[in-house]
Every structure is written in C-alpha cells, then in structure tokens.
Amino acid sequence: MALYRYKGIDDNGKVRQGRVSAANDVDLESRIEDMGLELISSMEVKAGRSLFGNKKITRQELINFCLHMEQMNSVGVPILQGLEDLRDSIENPRFQEVVSAMIVSIEGGKTLSESLEEFPWVFDDIFISLIRVGEHSGQLSKVLQNIIESLKWQDEMAAQTRKLLKYPVFVGTIVMGVVFFLMLYLVPQMVDFISNMGHELPIHTRALIIVSDFFSAYWYLILSLPVLSFIIVKYLASSRPSVRYYVDAMKLDLWLVGPIIRKIILSRFANYFALLYSSGVTVLNSMEISEAIAGNKKISRALYEARHQIADGVKMSESMENAELFPPLVVRMIKMGESTGALDTALLNVSYFYNRDVKESIEKFQAMIEPAMTIVLGVILGWVMFSVLGPVYDIISKV
C-alpha cells in the first residue's frame, strides 16, 4: 500500500484535501469516490512520512469507534454498514480517511482485522489481535467491550503518569528560576558592595562568588546542556539497542520515581495479558505481544526469557519468579490463578493491586516533593543571605 496526498471536490463544490493509502491509482480513485469526493489531483507521498501528518487520532476517538462498532454488532448490523454510518459521523478528517480506507478494504474481501492492519499507527498489535480473536470466536461484541475498558484504563494510567511528572517539573522550574535570579542579578550586586569594604571574605562567601561568576559566564551552557544531553541520549537510545537497554534500566533504578515506573509498566502488562488471555489468545502469544508493548527494554527482555521458560514447560508463576519481575505476593496470586484455571482473573487482580499501589505511591511522592523542594530553596536562600550578610555583620560589629 502506498500513501497518496489527494485533492478532491465534494457534492457542494467544496475543495477538500488529505492523505489516504491505496494500492494504485485505480484503487485511489475508488477510495476517493467512497469518501464522497471527485478526485482533482493526487501525488504519492514518500515512504516514511505519516499518513496523518501532525493530526493525531486520540484515544477518546478510538473509544468512540469501538463503542459504535460494539453497538452496531450487538444489534446485528453488518460491519460494513456500521463503518459507513461511523464514517459520516466522524469529525476528525484523518480518522474519516482511515474508516473510508477500511470500508474499501472490506469491500475488497478483507476481514475487519485485516483492514485494521493497514493502519498500525492507529491500531496497535493488541487491538488487531483482539479483533481477530473476536472474529474467529464469534464474540466480537464482547471483545470490543474489553477493548473499550482497556482504552479507558490506559487513559487513567496516562493521567497518573502525567500527575507524577507534572508537579516536580513545575516546582523544579520555579526553583531553577529563583536560583538564576539570585546568581545572575542579586548576588553580583551584593558582592560588589561587600568587596568594596576591603575586608577578607569568609570561605562560604568566596564559594558563592565563584558559583555566581560561573552562572554569569556560562549561563547558556547551564540552560542548553540538559536539553542537548536529552536529545543525544534519545538519539542514541533510538539507534543503538544497548544504549536503549541501559537507559530503560536506569529509569527503573531512579530514586523514588523508578519503583513507580516499574509498577506502571507491570500493571499495563498484567492488564493487557489478562485481556488477551480471556479473549482466547494463548499464553505464549499473549506473552509475545506483551513484550512488544512493555515500553521498557529491560522488562521486555525479562518477559522474553520468561516466555522461553514457559515454552520449555515451566509454569508461568515460576518463570515470573525466575525473571524477578514481580514481588512474592504477586507471584502467589498468579500461581493461585494457574491452580484454579482462572489465570486471567488473577492477572486482573495483579493489575488492580498495582493500580492501587501506583496511586498511593504518587500521592506519597507528591507529599514528599513539596517539602523537599521547599528545603532546597530554603538552603539556597539561607546560603546566599548568610554569605552576603555575614561579612556585613562582621564589619559593623568591629566598628
């Protein structure tokens, strides 16, 4: 499938343009006609460029898509008709193009899951795998309900992650702003006044002068170095697997934040695995899919090793214990699920356990970060005041 940029005109004479995937020029014309447009011009987009440009299809739009398809399917409306109704009600033109292309694919003989595979940047591997399982088992409505719950859960986890990062970043920015103001403006003026007194300065005052001079001379490095370091590390991590593994491992070892990140990732794994397994996907296939969406190379490698142990006949609970992924309590929950034949329920309990733990950890982290930042700011201000006012007090006391 190639990507094309097109320009067309609708029945009202309004010119519309966008991008759509098609096998060839004939297929492109057919897809444009199905969108209710008459093709004016088209041009193939170079490989590697996104079909949707900068317009992102949100998780909420995917939830609405699944909700609509589940309702249509549950009352017996054919998939093709359901997609046609959905296409006319979608406000996002990019998503409308996706649905139109899916309609053309299904009319050409493809299944719903096969039409979804043409858009991996919209529908991930888990989404497609679950739809395929629903088609084969005849339980597409149930699978769509599970996907809706999973997408809502993803929204909640994303909100918790943003909550974890937002406050320390905001407070840290305030602290850095105060430090720059002190070092670049306030301290130099006070130091000039003290130096003109002609008395020997104490060591902590000289240290403050050195730090202030460094900020004044290299402020651009202090501001740009963290950004450049982030860009370089991100580039190396994307191009070299060994660097990516080291960076991901370091994230899990960060003080305070690392354990929370680990819990969020393992909660996502348990939730996705339970969703796949309960929909009829085998344990090994569920593990393989979970490796790809873990989002952390260290945990992905641990899941890979656990999957191979399961393939060799080791129980899932034992493989998780050997991989040192989960604490003993969670391993016992998985072991109980294996013995009772309710592994999906056990994994949902694991996800619930981690969700609750993540919320409590974030609340504790935020409760700690506020006084910690206050103490840091207080120490800096105290150092500045003591270094500046100390010599002034000594001079006055000698007079």
SULUR-V420834 format. One record per pair of residues at least 4 apart in sequence whose ideal C-beta (glycine too) atoms are under 6 Angstrom apart, sorted by sequence separation. I is the first residue (numbers start at 1). J is the second residue. D is the distance in Angstrom with one decimal. If there is no record, write none. Layout:
i: <I	I>
j: <J	J>
d: <D	D>
This chain:
i: <10	23	45	57	66	69	77	106	110	119	123	125	133	139	162	165	168	180	181	182	183	187	191	201	214	215	220	221	224	225	236	254	263	269	273	274	281	310	314	326	354	368	369	378	382	383	385	386	389	22	32	72	77	90	105	110	123	134	182	201	253	276	281	294	309	314	320	326	337	338	9	22	90	134	237	252	294	310	320	337	32	116	236	237	8	22	87	106	134	277	291	310	337	7	29	72	105	237	251	252	276	309	321	20	117	320	87	116	291	334	69	86	87	102	130	273	290	291	306	333	5	28	306	317	113	4	83	333	130	273	306	317	333	3	4	68	113	191	272	305	317	83	112	113	1	83	287	330	98	269	302	317	1	113	302	4	8	98	111	188	187	6	10	80	10	8	9	183	8	8	9	184	265	8	19	183	184	7	79	7	61	265	6	4	5	57	55	4	5	2	3	52	3	248	248	249	248	245	244	35	57	34	278	73	74	277	73	34	31	34	274	70	31	274	70	273	274	18	69	70	20	270	66	18	21	270	271	20	66	67	270	66	267	63	267	63	266	267	62	263	59	263	264	263	59	260	256	1	153	150	146	143	137	126	133	133	133	130	129	126	125	125	208	205	204	205	201	199	194	160	164	175	190	197	163	167	168	171	175	182>
j: <14	27	49	61	70	73	81	110	114	123	127	129	137	143	166	169	172	184	185	186	187	191	195	205	218	219	224	225	228	229	240	258	267	273	277	278	285	314	318	330	358	372	373	382	386	387	389	390	393	27	37	77	82	95	110	115	128	139	187	206	258	281	286	299	314	319	325	331	342	343	15	28	96	140	243	258	300	316	326	343	39	123	243	244	16	31	96	115	143	286	300	319	346	17	39	82	115	247	261	262	286	319	331	31	128	331	99	128	303	346	82	99	100	115	143	286	303	304	319	346	19	42	320	331	128	20	99	349	147	290	323	334	350	21	22	86	131	209	290	323	335	102	131	132	21	103	307	350	119	290	323	338	23	135	325	28	32	122	135	212	212	32	36	106	37	37	38	212	38	39	40	215	296	40	51	215	216	40	112	41	95	299	42	42	43	95	94	44	45	44	45	94	51	296	297	298	298	297	297	100	122	100	344	140	141	344	141	103	101	104	344	141	104	347	144	347	348	93	144	145	97	347	144	97	101	350	351	101	147	148	351	148	351	148	354	151	354	355	151	354	151	357	358	358	155	361	365	118	271	275	275	279	280	272	279	280	281	279	289	289	289	292	387	387	387	391	391	395	391	358	362	373	388	395	362	366	369	373	377	384>
d: <5.2	4.2	5.2	5.4	6.0	6.0	5.4	5.7	4.0	5.8	4.3	6.0	5.9	5.9	5.6	5.8	5.7	5.5	5.6	4.9	5.6	5.8	5.9	4.3	5.9	5.6	5.8	5.3	5.7	6.0	5.4	3.8	6.0	5.9	5.9	5.9	5.0	5.8	5.0	3.8	6.0	5.8	6.0	5.9	5.9	6.0	5.4	5.3	5.9	4.2	5.0	4.0	5.0	5.2	4.5	5.1	5.5	5.5	5.6	5.3	5.1	4.1	4.9	4.8	4.1	5.0	5.3	5.3	5.3	5.9	5.5	3.8	4.5	3.8	5.0	4.9	4.5	5.8	5.2	4.2	4.6	4.5	4.4	4.2	5.6	5.5	5.8	5.4	3.3	5.2	4.8	5.3	2.5	4.4	5.5	3.4	3.9	4.9	5.6	5.1	4.1	4.0	4.9	5.6	5.8	5.7	4.4	4.9	4.7	5.5	5.7	5.9	5.7	4.2	5.1	5.1	5.9	5.6	3.9	5.1	5.2	5.9	5.9	5.4	5.5	5.9	5.7	5.7	5.8	5.3	4.6	4.4	5.7	5.5	5.8	5.0	4.5	5.4	5.6	5.7	3.9	6.0	5.9	4.0	4.5	5.1	4.1	5.3	5.5	5.2	4.2	5.9	6.0	5.9	5.3	5.3	5.4	5.8	5.9	5.9	4.3	6.0	5.9	5.5	5.6	3.3	5.2	4.8	5.8	5.2	6.0	5.7	5.4	5.7	5.1	3.8	6.0	4.6	5.5	4.9	5.7	5.5	4.5	5.0	5.1	5.1	4.7	5.5	5.5	5.5	4.0	4.3	5.4	4.5	4.4	4.5	5.0	4.4	5.2	4.6	5.4	5.5	4.0	5.4	4.6	4.7	4.9	6.0	5.9	5.6	4.5	5.4	4.8	3.8	3.8	5.4	4.7	5.8	5.8	5.9	5.0	4.7	5.0	5.5	5.7	4.2	4.2	5.8	5.1	6.0	4.1	4.9	5.2	5.8	3.5	4.9	5.8	5.6	5.8	4.9	5.7	5.6	5.7	4.9	5.8	4.8	5.8	5.8	6.0	5.4	5.4	5.4	5.5	5.8	4.6	4.9	5.8	5.4	6.0	5.8	5.6	5.9	4.1	4.3	5.0	5.8	5.9	5.9	5.1	5.9	5.1	5.9	4.5	5.7	5.9	5.5	5.1	4.5	5.4	5.5>
